[in-house]
Amino acid sequence: MKFTDKAIAALKPKAERYEVWEGNGFGCRISRRGVKSWIWLYRFQGKPRRMTFGSYPTMGLATARVRLAEVQETLTKGQDPGATLVVARQADRAAETVAELASDYLEKHARAHKRSAAEDERILAKDIVPAWGRRKAKEIRRRDVIALLDRIVERGAPIQANRTLAVVRKMFNWAISRDLVESNPCHLVGAPGKETRRDRVLSAAEIARLWHGLDEAGMSEEVRLALRLQLVTGQRRGEVVGAEWSEIDRENGIWTIPREKSKNGMSHRVPLSPLALELLDSIEAKAEGSRWLFPSPRGDKPMTGRALNHALGRSLGQLGLGNITPHDLRRTAASHMTSMGISRLTVAKILNHAEAGVTAVYDRHSYDQAKQVALAAWGSRLSEILTGNAKSNIVALHHA
């Protein structure tokens, strides 16, 4: 019988399973329920073999002929195509699902190496695993990524779509490094949301309004204190909420951020101004013996940085300061320090910006005195702003 699509489609089920043949061992098997499967009879090492390599119409006739040519080529190389197919099917069944890949990525990479591991986990749990969890990771294609991002944008969260793309891209790059997948479906996928670089800096009047307004805002006392400590020290949101009492040397007025918590992977010493030490007294009273400055109400872990964003975001209308974020407080501290005459290099050291070269490794404590003077001056300036006694934006810091 000469196989054509029309001829295969016309084959009807019978009381018993039967087979039709075109020649050279290529045939089609029709079950009693009408399921049509492509089959091939061949001999390997003198013994007859039979293999099934697809079903119709999922695999059309043209595709079946291509597949037949491939297995015939395998046979000419002295390999048993049926055994090769069995191994391939076993490998496919063992291949990781997206849910399994996400779990491995978090456990073996993100939690060990990324300060944003909690955010990665949240994104994977919210949008990735529900959509793709049961699918094989190697089967995810670029069109799947684009469709997922489009849905996130359509619900009004374009920037979140950008963050999701970044996490998926990182996860698949890690999977490639572990030989779990061969390609990254995020390749050539652009960020769907337009990012606008923020340059918000609070004026002296806005700083006072924020500081005093926090007392009446709908947020916990721990969040209020964390926001104030970030403004006073100029450190990153995650470093503030993740701080532990073991990192605080009250006697010498130093907070040491360990390298595993630092964005640039280097330990960082933050001199504590009198205003910062005063805040620490209030923070310690609320911590109630926890090893964390800002303990989470759920288990032995710190408050998350997102808690600060959410609490501040909910209070924006009440504060009357427009759209501000915790990171704007860090930028505000830096901007005011430079406006006071503190050198940009000293401010960069306070912010622990990344530096290149061997010198940066051995030079990281050489600016401690300059940082101490600068942060003490910033603390004094803040106190003036908060009490309404501000006189000048310029502070003479010749030795800073």
N, C-alpha and C positions, 0 to 999 in steps of 0.2 A: 504494500500500500504506500503510495506517495503521500507524505504528510504535508498538509496545508492547514492554515488556521481554520479554514472553513470545515475541513474534514475532521479535525480534532474536536472542534466545537460541536459537531454533529454526533459524536459518539455518545450513545445512551447507555445507562446502567442496565445490567441484566441480573438474573436471579443469583448468579455467581460471579465472582471477580474474573475478569478476563484481560488479555493483553493483545495489542496489535503491534505489528512490526513494519518498519520501513526497510531495514536491511543493515548489515554491519553491526548487528546487536542493538541498534537503537530502536526503542519501542515506547509505548504508552500503556500504562496499566490503568484500568477503570474499575473502581470498587463498586460494591453493591449499592452504595449511597451516591455514586456518581462522581467521586473524587478521582481526578486524573493526575497521574504521576509519571514523570519522565524516568525511564529506566535504561540501563545499558548492560548488556551481557558481554563479558570479555574473559580472557584466560590470562592468568598470572602464574608463572613458574609451572606451566602445564596443567594448572587446576582451574576449573570454571569459577568465575566470579560474577556477582550481580550487584549493581549499585543503583540507588535512587538518588537523583540530584536536583529535584525541584518538582513543583506541581503547577498544573495549568488551571486557570489563566494567570496566576501570580507570576509565573515564569512563562512568557510567551514562546512560541515556536522558534523565533529568531534567536532569542536569548538562550534557549535550550541547545540550539545548534552550536552557539559559541561555547557554552559550557561543555558540551560533548567534545569539541575540539581540544579544550583545555585538558580534560581528563585523558584523552587519547595521547596528548603530548606527554603527560605525566607517565603513562605506560611505556612510551618509547624511551624514556629516560631510565627504565628499569625499576620504577617505583610502582607500588600497588595503589592506584587512585582511590580505591574503596577505603583502604586503611588510612590514606592521607585525609580523606573526607571525614572519617570517624574522629581523627585527631583534631581536625579543624572544628568539628561540632562540639567536641569536649571542651576545647579552648574557648569557644563562644559561650558555652554554658557557664564556664568558670569566670568569664570576663566580668569585671566589676560593674555594678550598676552605678548610676550617678549618686545615689544615696550612700553606697559603700565608699565611693571615691571621696565624697564630701567628708565622711567620717574619718577616713584615713588622712586626708589633707589637713584637717583640723588637729588630729591627734599627733601626727608625725611631723608636721611642718608649722602650721600657723601658731599653735599654742607654744611651741618651743622657740620660734624665731620672730614672731610678729607681735608688736605691741597692740595691733588692731585685731587680734584674734577673736575677741568677743564680738566685734562688729562683723567680721567675716562670718562667724557662726550665725549671727542674727540674720544676715542677708541670705545665707544658704538655706536656713530654716524657713524664712518667709517666702521666698520666691523660687528658689532653685529646686529644692527637694520636692515640694508639692507638685511642681510642673514636670520634672524629669526623673524623679527618684527611682522609679522602677525600670527605666530604660538603661540599656547598656551605655556606658560613658563613650565608648568608641563609636557609637551610632549617632551621637549628637552632631548636627551639621550647622553650618553658618546660618542657614535659614531658620533653624530652631532658635538660635541666639537672637537673631533680629526680631523674630515674632515675640519672644519673651520680653525684649526691651521695649518693643512697641506697646505691649500691654501695660507695662509700668508707666510709660509716658502718658498713655491714654487715661490712666487713673490720676493724672496730675502730678507726677513725681519724676520729672525729667532728670534732675540731679541725682536722685536715687537710682535711676536707670544707669547713669554713669558709674556710680559706685558698684552696682551689681555687675556691670561689664568688667570692671577692674578685678573683682573677686573671681569671676568665672575664668577670665584670662589667666590669672595667677594660678588657679587650681589646675587648669589643663596644662599649663607650662610645667608645673610640678609633676603632673601625671606623665608627661613626656619624659621628664628626667628619670622617672621610675620605670620606664618602658611599659606603662599601663595603656597608653594610647599612642598613636603614631602622629597625630596632628592636632592642632588647636583650632576648634571651630570659631574662635574669636578673631582669627587672622583676617585682617583688612576690614573688620567691623569698627566703624567710627563711633565715638561717644555721641549718643542721641541728644543730650541736653547741652545747652550753651552755658558754659561756666563764666561767671563774672568775677574778676579778681576784686576782693573786698579791700577797701582802704579806710574803713570806718575808724576814726579816732575820736574818743570822747573829749569834749572840752572840760575845763575845770568845773564849770557850772553843771555840766552833765554828770561828771564824776560824783559830785556832791549829791545830785538828785538820785543817782543810782544807789549810792552807798546808803543813804538814809531811806530811800524808797524800798529797799530790800526788807526793811523791818516790817513793812505793812503788806508786802507781796505774799501771794499764796504759795509758799514753798517752805520746806523744812528748814530748821535752823542750821543743819549740817550743810545744806546747799548754799545758804547765805554765807556761811563762813568759808566755804570752798571758793566761791566767787570772789570774795574779798581777798583771800590769800593769793589767788591768781593775780589779781590786780596789784597787790603789794609786792609780790616776788617776780612777776613777769614770766612765770614758767608755764609750760604747756598744760592744758586741761588734764590730760591723762596722767601726767606726772604728779599733779596736785592731788587728784582723787585717789591715786594709787600709792601715795606716800605711806610709809610705816614709821612708827615711833623709833625703831632701831636706827633709822636714817637721820634722826634729829639729834644734834649735839647742842643742847640748850646752853651748857656752860660756856662753850666757845662761840655760840651763835652761828652754827653752820648746819645746813641741810645738805647731805650728800645723796645725790640721785645716782643709784648704781647703774652700771653700763647696760644691764639687761632691761632697764626701764627707760633708758635714754634713746631718743630717736636716732642719734648718730652712733650709737653703740659705744660711747665713751662715758665714764663716770663724770659727774658734774657737781661742783661744790657751789652752793648758793648761800652767800652770807645773809643772815637774818637780821633785819633792822629791828629797832625797838618796837615799831608798830607790828611787825610780823610776829615777834615773840609775844606781844600782847594778844594777838589773835590766837596763837598756839595755846595760851592759857584757856581761852574759851572753847577751843576745839577739843582740848584734852578733857574738859569737864563733860562734853557731850559724848565723847568716845567711850566712856564708861569702861575703861580697862581693855578695850580692844587693841590688838597690835596695829590696826589701821587707824590713820587719822580720821578717815571718813568711812566707817564700816557700812557695808550693805545690810539692810534689814533682813536679807535672805542668805544666811549662811556665813561662813568664815571667808569673806572676800570683801574687797573694797567697793564703794559706790562706783557706778560706771560714769564715764564722761558724758554719755547721752543723757543721764539724769540731770546734769547741769543745763544742757541745751534745752531739754523739754521744760524744765522748771522756769528757766529764764524766758523761753518762748511764750509760755502761758501767761507771763506777767508783763509782757511788753506794753499792752494797753494801759495797765495800771501804772507802770513806770513813766509812760509818756516820753520815751526816748527813741521811738522809731524802731527799726530792725537792728538789734545788736545781738551778738553771740559771745560766748565765753572767749573765743579766740580774739575778739576785738579788745578785750581787756588786756591781753598780752601785748597787742599792738599799741594800745593806748599807753601802757607803761613805758614801752620802748620809745615812743614818739616824744612823750613828755621828758624823758631823761635826756634825749639828744637836744631838746629845746632848752634844757637847763644848762647846756654847755658840756655835758658828759660826752666824751668821744664816742664815735660810732663803733670803734674797735672794742671799747669797754662794754658798750651795750650789746654788741655781738657776743662777747664772752658771757655776759649775763644770760642771754637768750640761749646759749649753747648751740649756736649755729655750727654746722658742719664745716670742718677745715680739712684741707688736703695736705699731705706731706708728713714726713717723720717728725718734723719740728712740732706739729700740732699735738702729737702724742705726749712728748716730754714737756711741753710748754703749758699744759692745761691748768696748772696751779699757780703759774707765775703772775696771774692777774687777780689773785684773790684779794689783795689789799685794795686795788683799784675798784674791784666789784663791791667790796665792803663799803668803801666811801660813797660810791655811786648809789647803792641801794639804801644806805642810811639817809642820803640826801633826798632820794625819792620818797622815803618814808616820811621825812620831815615835811616835804612839799605836800604830800597827801594829807598829813595832819592839818596843815594850814588851810588846804582846800576844804576839808571837812568841818573845820571850826569857823570858816569864813574869814580867816586872818591872812589869806594869801596876799603877798606883797609884790612878788616879781616872779617871772618865769625863768630868770637867769640866776644860776648859782655858780659861784667861782669854785671850780674844781681843778686847779692847776695840776694837782698830783694825781688826778683820776684819768 
